[in-house]
């Protein structure tokens, strides 16, 4: 058994572990086994390897039971749960632990735990107190100082590159998610809160269409008559990539976990047991073809002369003054697109669909629900006010596209749904 999980008599009798168990037993962490495991794990590591940051892979496999194939680029569980633990510790020390002798913190940017004592004025002392082993023999640290300075310079260049090489809209999204607070946090919570109610979080299902052919000589969508042994199913659109980026930052900012699956790997057991977020239209997110989810706005292939085969959004129950359907411009380059935003809820689970007729519409739909200002508009339209959790709805979004980038979007029509 791992030392980090089981502990030892020496570790259990330290002031750090006594403080850890006090926090774990408090109402702040009551019922959150995942956060308690993470807190104890970081504490034991702080005792055994003081000051050393732990690898994300180790935490994923040893604390959260992820498989050996764990990929931090696809699974943000460790980052999200660490952020939640950081928030819970702050909540504890602002309330129940305001008079505790010792303080625990998980600094941003590293997977480690720091243990502090209060001074006479109730402030945090600047040094980590005695949980470290006896110091080693003195040695020359000049090389470490030089290496640290060099790393700082490299990090500065990396940050500058990220700041100016990243498109402005996505950089703003990153900053917004990292600094979610105040009214923005409240608005995002009214929309996304239903997906943040458990430790595992929802499954985000992104599209990966079935293609045939070769990238170097040309690919096309798979047709029923094509051989099934030549399917390429590992491609997705640029809009879906940007969409996953935005969703990940929002969930990280809300300190909530999420899981990611490509459409072909979603099972019906997954669909029956989890909240789901579909990213991408049924033409590429094939699972949406099999799940009767949307009620009022349905994707279908057009049979109209001149538009045969084009993807259209059918208005199944048009209200007075609404068109019977919505279709993007068929010619290239794409200048206009439409997307469906739909939140369906039953007594157990919630399903969110963010699907464009093309990849550009999908990107615009996700950007819409990740932007607090646009979400406030949506809440007003659905609820009649912006200070309540979102009700089930379906909406069609009209998207203006320029040079392959969605630059504007507008709610074209919206229907309020009943809870099934």
URWOTA-V176788 format. One record per backbone hydrogen bond with DSSP energy under -1.0 kcal/mol. NH is the residue of the N-H (numbers start at 1). CO is the residue of the C=O. Records with the same first field share a line. If there is no record, write none. Layout:
NH: CO / CO
This chain:
6: 2
7: 3
12: 8
13: 9
14: 11
18: 14
19: 15
20: 16
21: 17
22: 18
23: 19
24: 20
25: 21
26: 23
32: 29
36: 32
37: 33
38: 34
39: 35
40: 36
41: 37
42: 38
43: 39
44: 40
45: 41
46: 42
47: 43
48: 44
49: 45
52: 49
54: 111
59: 55
60: 56
61: 57
62: 58
63: 59
64: 59
66: 60
70: 67
74: 71
75: 71
80: 76
81: 77
82: 78
83: 79
84: 80
85: 81
86: 82
87: 83
88: 84
89: 85
90: 86
91: 87
92: 88
93: 89
94: 90
97: 92
98: 95
100: 97
103: 116
105: 114
110: 107
112: 110
114: 105
116: 103
118: 101
119: 123
122: 119
125: 117
129: 115
131: 129
145: 141
146: 142
147: 143
148: 144
149: 145
150: 146
151: 147
152: 148
153: 149
154: 150
155: 151
156: 152
157: 153
158: 154
159: 155
160: 156
161: 157
162: 158
163: 159
164: 160
165: 161
166: 162
171: 167
172: 168
173: 169
174: 170
175: 171
176: 172
177: 173
178: 174
179: 175
184: 181
186: 182
187: 183
188: 184
189: 185
190: 186
191: 187
192: 188
193: 189
195: 192
196: 193
203: 275
204: 259
205: 277
206: 261
207: 279
208: 284
211: 232
212: 220
214: 218
218: 214
220: 212
222: 210
226: 223
232: 211
241: 237
242: 238
243: 239
244: 240
245: 241
246: 242
247: 243
248: 244
249: 245
250: 246
251: 247
252: 248
253: 249
254: 250
255: 252
256: 251
259: 202
261: 204
263: 206
265: 262
266: 263
271: 267
272: 268
273: 269
274: 270
276: 350
277: 203
278: 352
279: 205
280: 354
284: 281
285: 281
286: 284
288: 285
289: 286
290: 287
291: 287
293: 291
298: 314
300: 312
302: 310
307: 304
309: 302
310: 307
312: 300
313: 326
314: 298
315: 324
316: 296 / 314
322: 319
326: 313
337: 399
339: 397
340: 355
341: 395
342: 353
343: 393
344: 351
346: 349
351: 344
352: 276
353: 342
354: 278
355: 340
357: 338
362: 358
363: 359
364: 360
365: 361
366: 362
367: 363
368: 364
369: 365
375: 371
376: 372
377: 373
378: 374
379: 375
380: 376
381: 377
382: 378
383: 379
384: 380
390: 190
393: 343
394: 415
395: 341
396: 413
397: 339
398: 410
399: 337
400: 408
401: 335
402: 405
405: 402
407: 400
408: 400
410: 398
412: 396
413: 396
415: 394
417: 392
420: 345
